[in-house]
Amino acid sequence: MGTYRLLLLDDDDFILNALRRELINKPYLGHEGLEIETFTSPVAALARAREKDGYFDVVISDNRMPEMNGIDFLKTLSEIHPDAVSIILSGHADIRELTQAINEAHIDFFIVKPWNEYDLKSSLLQAIKHYDIRRENRQLANQYLEHFGTQHQFKRKDIYQIMIVDDDPHVLHALQRELDKSYTHGAFGLYQLEVNAFERVDAALQSARGRQFDVVISDYAMPEMNGIEFLCRIKDAQPDAVRMLISGVAEVGVLIAAVNTAEVSHFIGKPWHDYELRAAIDRALSHREMELENRFLAELLRLKAQH
């Protein structure tokens, strides 16, 4: 990954400065650096986005601002830069507001004020990965349309296999209770999760040798091995499975190890809100399907080029 362009919007200068300071401070996660532009006015930010060189890869916006709220701002920005990844930053984790942000502005991430550094950098890392996947998908889809003259057909699953691993039975049951049902969430739509819960790492690894999982969610602190070591084993056995880490350890160092070693795509802090967990699952599946679709399109284009 190279350098990425970020737009930061908040009517509070203090928050803008704090965001900028934390984001430009090392360690970087999965990128070489950031080019950041800050704005206190949504109108000024949109004017900049309309300029020839005003493109941005990731946008982080406050929601409650006097000129325009963040949802309306991001809806307008998406018409200018449809591939930009959008993040809402808000001190009000109101479920109605969050639902509106997902359904109307199609935000990718939601960060609650005050944030932890690992929350901020974890969301940024996921945003960057999502931007790369989304951009590749659009490019491949355009190439497919150019060569075949029709829209491609890629059918995603209706039922997804989820593995959750935690040595605490109470946490495990809470995760299973929340995820083991059908629900509609965001743009990904209606789908069924089939949840497989494990208290022991060895049992989870044995199961992974016999069946395919779409998403693997692991606790970090476990007696047999930590979650990063476990997810590394899962990566070797099932490289296409999305790997997610849950941890009550709010340390950037843990996040860095998870990203660099196990290639974890999502990091969830304990305790979590149900909507955060479900949104993370939704994004994880969206990422995975888009990556598989990209592979599908690339193979069709390769075969076309051979003939």
C-alpha positions in Angstrom: 0.0 0.0 0.0 1.2 3.5 -0.8 0.2 7.0 0.3 -3.5 7.8 0.8 -5.4 11.0 0.8 -7.6 11.8 3.7 -10.3 14.5 4.2 -11.0 15.4 7.8 -14.1 17.4 8.6 -15.2 18.7 12.0 -16.4 22.1 13.1 -14.2 21.8 16.2 -10.6 22.8 15.5 -9.4 20.9 18.7 -10.8 17.6 17.4 -9.4 18.2 13.9 -5.9 18.8 15.4 -6.2 15.7 17.6 -7.3 13.5 14.6 -4.5 14.8 12.4 -1.9 14.4 15.1 -2.8 10.7 15.9 -3.2 9.8 12.2 0.2 11.1 11.1 2.0 9.7 14.1 3.8 6.4 13.5 3.3 3.4 13.6 1.5 3.4 10.3 -0.7 0.4 9.7 -0.6 -1.0 6.2 0.4 2.2 4.3 3.4 4.3 3.6 1.9 7.5 4.8 -1.1 9.9 4.6 -1.8 13.2 2.9 -4.4 15.0 5.1 -6.5 18.0 4.4 -8.7 19.4 7.2 -11.9 21.4 7.0 -14.2 23.0 9.6 -16.9 23.7 7.0 -18.8 21.1 5.0 -19.4 23.6 2.2 -15.7 24.3 1.9 -14.9 20.6 1.9 -17.3 19.9 -0.9 -15.9 22.8 -2.9 -12.4 21.3 -2.5 -13.7 17.9 -3.5 -15.1 19.3 -6.8 -11.7 20.7 -7.8 -9.7 18.8 -10.4 -7.1 17.6 -7.8 -9.6 17.3 -4.9 -10.0 13.6 -4.9 -9.8 11.7 -1.6 -9.5 8.0 -0.7 -10.9 8.2 2.8 -13.2 10.8 4.4 -13.7 11.2 8.1 -16.6 13.5 9.0 -18.3 14.7 12.2 -22.0 14.2 12.1 -23.5 17.1 14.0 -22.4 20.4 12.4 -24.2 23.7 12.1 -23.9 24.1 8.3 -24.8 20.6 7.3 -24.9 17.2 9.1 -22.4 14.5 8.3 -24.9 12.2 6.7 -26.0 14.9 4.1 -22.3 15.8 3.6 -21.3 12.2 2.8 -24.3 11.7 0.5 -23.2 14.7 -1.5 -19.6 13.7 -1.5 -20.4 10.2 -2.7 -21.9 11.7 -5.9 -18.5 13.4 -6.5 -16.2 10.6 -5.4 -18.2 7.3 -5.4 -15.1 5.2 -4.5 -14.1 7.2 -1.4 -14.5 5.3 1.9 -16.6 7.2 4.4 -16.3 7.3 8.2 -18.7 9.1 10.6 -17.2 10.4 13.8 -19.8 11.2 16.4 -20.2 11.6 20.2 -23.7 10.3 19.9 -24.0 6.6 19.2 -27.7 6.8 18.5 -29.1 3.7 16.8 -31.6 5.8 14.7 -28.8 8.1 13.5 -26.5 5.2 12.8 -29.1 3.4 10.8 -29.8 6.5 8.8 -26.0 6.9 8.1 -25.8 3.3 6.9 -29.0 3.3 4.8 -28.8 6.8 3.3 -25.2 7.8 3.3 -23.9 4.2 3.0 -21.1 4.9 5.4 -18.4 2.3 5.8 -17.4 2.9 9.4 -18.7 4.7 12.6 -16.3 5.9 15.3 -17.6 7.1 18.6 -16.1 10.0 20.4 -14.0 9.9 22.5 -12.0 7.4 20.5 -9.0 5.2 21.4 -6.0 5.3 19.1 -6.4 1.6 18.2 -10.0 2.2 17.3 -9.1 5.1 15.0 -6.2 3.3 13.3 -8.1 0.0 13.1 -10.9 1.8 11.3 -8.5 3.6 9.0 -6.7 0.4 8.1 -10.0 -1.3 7.3 -11.1 1.8 5.3 -7.9 1.7 3.2 -8.3 -2.0 2.5 -11.9 -1.5 1.5 -10.9 1.4 -0.8 -8.4 -0.8 -2.6 -10.9 -3.6 -3.1 -13.6 -1.3 -4.2 -11.4 0.5 -6.7 -10.1 -2.8 -8.1 -13.7 -4.0 -8.4 -14.8 -1.0 -10.4 -11.8 -1.3 -12.7 -12.4 -5.0 -13.4 -16.1 -4.5 -13.9 -15.5 -1.8 -16.4 -13.0 -4.0 -18.3 -15.4 -6.8 -18.3 -18.2 -4.6 -19.7 -15.8 -3.4 -22.4 -14.7 -6.9 -23.5 -18.0 -8.8 -23.1 -20.6 -6.0 -23.6 -22.7 -7.0 -20.7 -22.8 -6.8 -16.9 -21.1 -9.7 -15.2 -23.0 -12.2 -13.1 -21.5 -13.1 -9.8 -23.8 -14.7 -7.3 -23.0 -14.4 -3.6 -24.0 -16.9 -1.0 -27.2 -16.9 1.0 -25.7 -18.7 4.0 -22.3 -18.0 5.5 -20.3 -20.1 7.8 -18.9 -18.2 10.9 -16.4 -19.6 13.4 -16.2 -17.9 16.8 -13.5 -18.9 19.3 -13.4 -17.7 22.9 -12.4 -19.6 26.1 -15.0 -17.6 28.1 -18.3 -19.4 27.6 -20.3 -16.3 28.6 -18.6 -14.2 25.8 -19.0 -17.1 23.4 -22.7 -17.5 24.1 -23.2 -13.7 23.8 -21.5 -13.7 20.4 -23.5 -16.7 19.2 -26.8 -15.3 20.4 -26.2 -12.1 18.5 -24.9 -13.7 15.3 -26.9 -16.9 14.9 -29.8 -15.4 13.1 -30.8 -13.8 9.8 -30.9 -10.1 9.6 -30.8 -7.3 7.0 -28.0 -4.9 7.5 -26.7 -2.1 5.3 -26.2 -2.5 1.6 -25.2 -6.2 1.9 -28.8 -7.2 2.3 -30.5 -10.3 3.8 -28.4 -13.3 4.5 -28.1 -16.2 7.0 -25.2 -16.8 9.4 -24.5 -20.4 10.5 -22.4 -20.0 13.6 -20.0 -22.5 14.9 -18.7 -21.8 18.4 -15.6 -23.2 20.1 -14.2 -22.8 23.6 -11.0 -24.6 22.7 -8.5 -23.7 20.0 -7.6 -27.3 19.2 -11.2 -28.2 18.5 -11.6 -25.1 16.2 -8.5 -26.0 14.2 -9.7 -29.6 13.8 -13.0 -28.3 12.5 -11.2 -26.0 10.1 -9.4 -29.0 8.5 -12.7 -30.5 7.6 -15.0 -27.6 6.5 -14.7 -24.1 4.9 -15.5 -21.0 6.9 -16.2 -17.6 5.5 -15.4 -15.6 8.7 -13.3 -16.5 11.7 -13.7 -14.4 14.9 -11.2 -15.1 17.7 -10.6 -13.7 21.1 -7.1 -12.5 21.7 -6.2 -13.7 25.3 -6.7 -17.5 25.4 -4.8 -20.1 27.4 -3.8 -22.5 24.6 -2.5 -19.8 22.3 -3.3 -16.2 21.7 -5.7 -15.1 19.0 -3.0 -13.8 16.7 -1.2 -17.2 16.7 -4.6 -19.0 16.2 -5.5 -16.8 13.3 -2.1 -17.3 11.7 -2.9 -21.1 11.7 -6.3 -20.4 10.2 -4.7 -18.2 7.5 -2.5 -21.1 6.5 -5.4 -23.6 6.5 -8.1 -21.3 4.9 -6.5 -18.2 3.3 -9.8 -16.9 1.9 -11.5 -16.8 5.3 -11.9 -13.3 6.7 -10.1 -13.1 10.0 -11.3 -10.9 12.9 -9.9 -10.3 16.4 -11.8 -9.4 19.5 -9.8 -8.1 22.5 -10.2 -6.2 25.7 -6.5 -5.2 25.3 -6.6 -1.6 24.0 -3.1 -1.5 22.7 -1.9 -0.4 19.3 0.9 -3.0 19.5 -1.7 -5.8 19.6 -3.4 -4.4 16.6 -0.1 -4.0 14.7 0.8 -7.7 15.4 -2.7 -8.8 14.3 -2.4 -6.9 11.0 1.2 -7.7 10.1 1.3 -11.3 11.3 -2.3 -12.7 11.0 -3.5 -10.2 8.3 -6.5 -9.5 10.4 -9.0 -7.3 8.6 -11.3 -6.3 11.5 -10.6 -5.6 15.1 -13.4 -5.3 17.7 -12.8 -4.1 21.2 -14.4 -5.5 24.3 -17.0 -4.6 25.4 -18.7 -4.2 22.1 -22.1 -2.8 21.0 -24.3 -5.2 19.1 -24.5 -2.8 16.2 -20.7 -2.5 16.0 -20.4 -6.3 15.8 -23.1 -6.7 13.2 -21.7 -3.9 11.1 -18.2 -5.5 11.3 -19.6 -8.8 10.1 -21.5 -7.1 7.3 -18.3 -5.3 6.2 -16.2 -8.5 6.5 -18.6 -10.4 4.2 -18.8 -7.5 1.8 -15.0 -7.4 1.6 -14.8 -11.1 1.1 -17.4 -11.2 -1.6 -15.9 -8.3 -3.5 -12.4 -10.0 -3.3 -13.9 -13.2 -4.7 -15.8 -11.3 -7.4 -12.5 -9.5 -8.3 -10.8 -12.9 -8.7 -13.8 -14.2 -10.8 -13.6 -11.2 -13.1 -9.8 -11.3 -13.4 -10.0 -15.0 -14.4 -12.6 -14.3 -17.1 -10.6 -11.4 -18.5 -7.5 -13.7 -18.5 -9.3 -16.4 -20.4 -10.6 -13.8 -22.9 -7.1 -12.4 -23.5 -5.9 -16.0 -24.3 -8.3 -16.3 -27.1 
